[in-house]
Amino acid sequence: MAYETIIVEVEDHVCTIKLNRPDALNALNSHLLGELGDALTDADQNDKVRCIIITGSTKAFAAGADIKEMSEKSYVDMFLSDFFGREGETICRTRKPIIAAVAGYALGGGCELAMMCDFIIAADTAKFGQPEINLGVMPGLGGTQRLTRFVGKSKAMEMNLTGRFMDADEAERSGLVSRVVPAKTLMEEARAAADKIAEKSMLTTIAVKEAVNRAYETTLSEGLLYERRLFHSLFATDDQKEGMAAFTEKRSAQFRDR
Ligand code: HXC
């Protein structure tokens, strides 16, 4: 499909979606988020795709929701359109793993988009922040909720109240990103992680993603039970038999998603 604000490439088993509004530092407008949702839905339905990468440019992953699009909107406009609610749900509904490969600014909605992905690999140039307070508003796509769960109350509160940016090292120390890599190797590293994921059984991959996400939604005992039941259920699959046989036979497993 031809898109105007994103570039989508499927190579082998990995779908890479590059946000592409360079003149606006990839600011997220309705058009871009609509296209991103369509691309993610397509990737989820495409049997060839086993992992997704969302990335931006070297200067900006995304500098936030598009301020120019939002500036004239009224409360009624925002409420009736449930501004970016549907778009956010589409991203989070994606069943296949999504890696955010972040270089440069990931601010406001950009930081929130990165946090909606399953994990973040950051270039050493990455800067994360929730500067909405400087615009007389606040985050609307998870900046007060997901960021607090990732980095704890004190840091999340400070970032949301002052608009301070966090550099890549601080983001790694705080648990916001899984890893920091040199900017020039960002896509290579993201791609290597995606290739590793693509080798696994898709059944297991989806079960793991669901179980980890459950940790944010439920109590520990419910989460542990959910995990254990999913673990048990994987013994109904051919891929469990193959994975364990391959270990015993000292060969690599050939998973068939069955
Ligand atoms: C629209 C944006 C933009 C944004 C940058 N641009 N961020 N346009 N919305 N969020 C545009 C600028 O207007 C400018 O266009 C061009 O991109 C380059 O930006 P500069 O400011 O000239 O670049 P620089 O001086 O390097 O500063 C980079 C920056 C700054 C620090 C990232 O652009 C900035 O502070 N941006 C806004 C960050 C922000 O407040 N984000 C939160 C948005 S609210 P022109 O045409 O002038 O050249 C939000 C709410 C989410 O995200 C909730 C959703 C439900």
Boltz pocket constraint, residues with backbone or C-beta under 6 A from the ligand:
constraints:
  - pocket:
      binder: B
      contacts: [[A, 22], [A, 23], [A, 24], [A, 25], [A, 27], [A, 28], [A, 63], [A, 64], [A, 65], [A, 66], [A, 67], [A, 68], [A, 83], [A, 84], [A, 105], [A, 107], [A, 108], [A, 109], [A, 110], [A, 131], [A, 132], [A, 135], [A, 138], [A, 139], [A, 140], [A, 141]]
      max_distance: 6.0
